[in-house]
Amino acid sequence: MTHVRTWTVEINISEHEDERRTHADAILRGSRTVCGRGEARRRPSDREVPEIGDELASARALADLAYQLLDVAAGDIEQFTHKPVHLSS
């Protein structure tokens, strides 16, 4: 029998124009809530293209979320095996 689970990731993006940076939080809502964070900075000489900042900050937040989820999984495995676990991506 196949069991299907749905986990939802919400990405909240905030732009700080005065600081030329974009911040993103990627929030996973599944069996537990885990939040990854990412940031993008624009150099003074770069053109202002908000979509690029959104993409970079979101990608970095998702990458952070992935590594945090690996740590959570390693901790869960350690609870059952009582041995240190090191998971790689």
N, C-alpha and C positions, 0 to 999 in steps of 0.2 A: 504494500500500500504506500502511496506517495503522500507525504505531508508537505503542504505549501505554507510558508510563512512570509509575511510581508513586513519588511522594515522600511521605514520612511526616512529619507535624509532631507532636511530643510536647510537651505543656505540663505543666511541673512547677510546682506552686503551694505556697508556704510562707506560713503565717500567723505573724505575730509579735504576739501578743495584747498583750504588755506595752508595745509601741510603737504599737499600733493601726494596723498596716500589713500589707499582703499583697503578696508579691512573686511574679512569674511569669516563667519562662523558657520561650520557645517555640523549640524546637529542630527545625530542618528537616534531614532526612536524605535527601539526593538524590544528585546528582552530586558534591556537597560538603556539608559540615555548616555551617550558619549558625545563630546563636543570637540571638534578640531578647529584650529584657528590658522588663518593665513593673512598675509599682507602683501600689498604691492605698492611700490613707490615710483613716482614719476620725477625724472630729473627736470630741472628748470628748462633745459634745452629741448625736451621732448614735447611733441604736439599733444594736445589734450584730446585723448580718445578714451572716454570712460569705459567702453566695452572691454578694452584690453586690460585695464586695471581690474575690472570685475572678473575677467577670465583668469588672470594670474592669481589674484587673491583667493578665488574659489578653488582653483587647482591646488594651491598650497594648503588650504583648509582641508580639502578632501584627502590629500597625502598625509597630513597630520592625523586626521581621523583614522585612516587606515593603520598607521603605526600604533595609535592608541588601542585600536581594536585588537591588533596582534598581542599587545601587552595584556589586555583583558583576557584573551583566550589562553595565553601562557599561564596567567594566574589561575584560571579555572582548571587547567590541566594539572597544575601543581597541587591543587587541592585534592585531586583524586590519586595522583601518583606519589605524592609526598617527596618528589624529586625536583630539582631545578630544571626549568624548561627554557630554552632559547629558540624562539621562532624567527625565521627570516622571511623576508617578503618574496 
